[in-house]
Amino acid sequence: MYLLDFGSPGFEDGDISIEDYIVDYIQKGVQRALRHSGASEITVMGFCLGGTIAAIYAAIADEPIKNLILSVTPVDFSASEFFDQWQEALKEGTADFDETIDIYQTIPASAVKYGIRLITSPVYISPYLSLLNQADDEKYVQNWRRFNAWANGHVPLSGAAAKQITKDLLIKNSLVNGRFKVRGKKAKLSKIDASVLVIASKYDRLVPQEMIYPVMEHLTCKDKTYSLLKSGHAARQYSGVLPYYLKEWLPGRSSPIQ
C-alpha cells in the first residue's frame, strides 16, 4: 500500500493545477509504486475530491490500473445544492474570485475548513456528543482523537487548482460532459477500463448521492459496483482490517501477494 501526500502548498505553489497534480504527482507516483513493488497492476483509491482527481487520472492513464475505488466522490457538480447563489453568480459571470486568489495564491486551510463546516453545520457538533457519551472507553477516546486530528487536518488549496475546480468542474461540469482535459488529453469517464467500486453514504451532507451516482451512467467498463453505506461523509472503521465493503469486493479482483 502506498499513500501519496501532495504536501501543503504555499504562496510559491499557487500555479499548481489539477492537471499538475494528476501528471506530476499521481501518475509519477503510480509509476514509482509499480517499479518499487514489482507489481504488474495497481489499485487506485481516492476519497472525496481526491476520488474526483483519481477518476480523471484513470481516464487518461497509460499505467495498468486494475481497480479504481471512488469513495464519496463528487462527479456531477450540477447536483450541488450548497452556496447556490454564489454558484449562479459564477455561472452568470457576475462574480469572480480570480483577483482574490491571485493575491493570496492559495485558498487558506482555515477557509477550506470553515467552508465545509458551513455546509455540514450543525452536524460537526455530534462527534463531541459521542465523545461525551463514551468518555470512559479508553479505546474509543484514542480512536476519536486520531479521527478528530484527521478531520481538522485541512491544508491550503493551490490557486490554480481552485480556479480549475471552480471553472471546469463547478461551472462547466466538464467531467460528466466529457470535456475535461489534462494537458490536451480528454479525460472521458467512458475510457476507464478498470473494475470500479463507487461508494456513497446515505447521510452524507457534504457530497450527496446526486453528485456521486451519475458516474455509474458514464462508466462503460464491464465491472462496476455502487455501494451505499448507512453513514455520513467519513465513516470510521476501528477493526484494524479492511472495511467490509472493501473486504467483500477487492480481494476477488486482485492478484494474491506473492
GIRA-V229320 format. One line per field, one symbol per residue. ss: DSSP state (a for helix, b for strand, c for the rest). burial: I if it has 9 or more other C-alpha atoms within 8 Angstrom, else O. A space follows every 50 residues. Layout:
ss: ???
burial: ???
This chain:
ss: ccccccccccaaaccccaaaaaaaaaaaaaaaaaaaaccccbbbbbbcaa aaaaaaaaaaccccbbbbbbbcccccaaaccccaaaaaaaaacccccaaa aaaacbbcaaaaaaaaaaaaccaaaaaaaaaaaccccaaaaaaaaaaaaa acccccbbaaaaaaaaaaaaaccaaaacccbbccbbccaaacccbbbbbb bcccccccaaaacaaaaacccccbbbbbbccccccccccccccaaaaaac aaaccccc
burial: OOOOOOOOIIOOIIIIIIOIIIIOIIIIIIIOIIOOOOOOIIIIIIIIII IIIIIIIIIIIOOOIIIIIIIIIIIIIOOIOOOOOOIOIIOOOOOOOOOO IOOIIIIIIOOIIOOIIOIIOOOOOOOOOOIOOIIOOOOIIOIIOOIOOO OOOIIIIIIIIIIIIIIIIIIOIIIIOIIIOIOOOIIIIIIIOIIIIIII IIIIIOIIIIIIIIIOOIIIIOOIOIIOOOIIIOOOOOOOOOOOOOIOIO IOIOOOOO
